[in-house]
Amino acid sequence: MSISAPPFTCLVKEILGVVLDLRRNSKTFGKYYSLIISDKSEYSFYVPEGFAHGFCTLSDDCHFIYKVDEYYSVEHNCGIQW
């Protein structure tokens, strides 16, 4: 999962998008939300700051894009066992 604030959308086929609240003082800390986004969806999925996000392609040859608010950093790349 990444810890950033990008919107993402699926251009071809479909993906499963998941966000996890990492804000310790939030009533929803540790809670997650997931949804399927496809090339037929009429929306993008925005991930607010303080949330981790991950995705899984649900079909072969899937294409999606997402925007980031920082350059890639190896030091900050991590995973969350969930």
N, C-alpha and C positions, 0 to 999 in steps of 0.2 A: 504494500500500500504506500502511496505517496502522501506526504503532508504538505499540501499546497492548496491553492484556491482556483483551480481551472474549471471553466465550463467544458463539457465534452459532449460530442454528438456522434452518431453513427451514420456513415455515408452509404455503406453497402452491407447488407445482411443484418446481424443483430449481436448485441453484447449485453451482458449483465453488469450493471454498475452498482457499486456498494459504497456507502459513506459511513464512517464511524466517528462519533463525537468524542474528541480528546480533550475537551475543555473541562478541567477538573471542577470548576465552580458551577457547572451547568446542571440543571435538573435532568438533562438527558445524557450526562456523561456515561460513556460505555455502551450507549444504545446505537443501533445501526439502522439504516434504511437501504433497501435495495429495489431496483427496478430494471426492467428490460427496455432497452432503447434499440430501435431498429431504423432501417432506412425509410420506414413508413411513419415514424414518429414525427410530430410537428413541433418538437421542442428540443432544447439542449438541456443538459443536467448540470447545474451550477453547484460547485462544492465550496462552501464558505471557509474562511480561514479558521483554523482550530479543528478541522476535521481531516481525517485520513480518507483516502479514496483508493479503490481498486476496481479492476474490471476483469472480466473473463469473456472471451469470444465464444459465441454459441453456435457458430457456423464456420465452415471453411471459407477462406478467402474474404474475411471480414475486413472492412476498412472503416476506421474512425479517426477523429481528430480531437485534440484537446489543447487548450491554451494554458500556459503556465505564467506565474507572476515572478519567477526567479529562474536564473540559469541552473542547469543540472549540476548537482554537487554530490560527488561520490561519498563524502563524509556524512551527508544527511540522508542518504538512501538507506532505507531499513525495511524490515518486514514486521508484521504483527501476527502472532499466532492467534487464530480466532476460530 
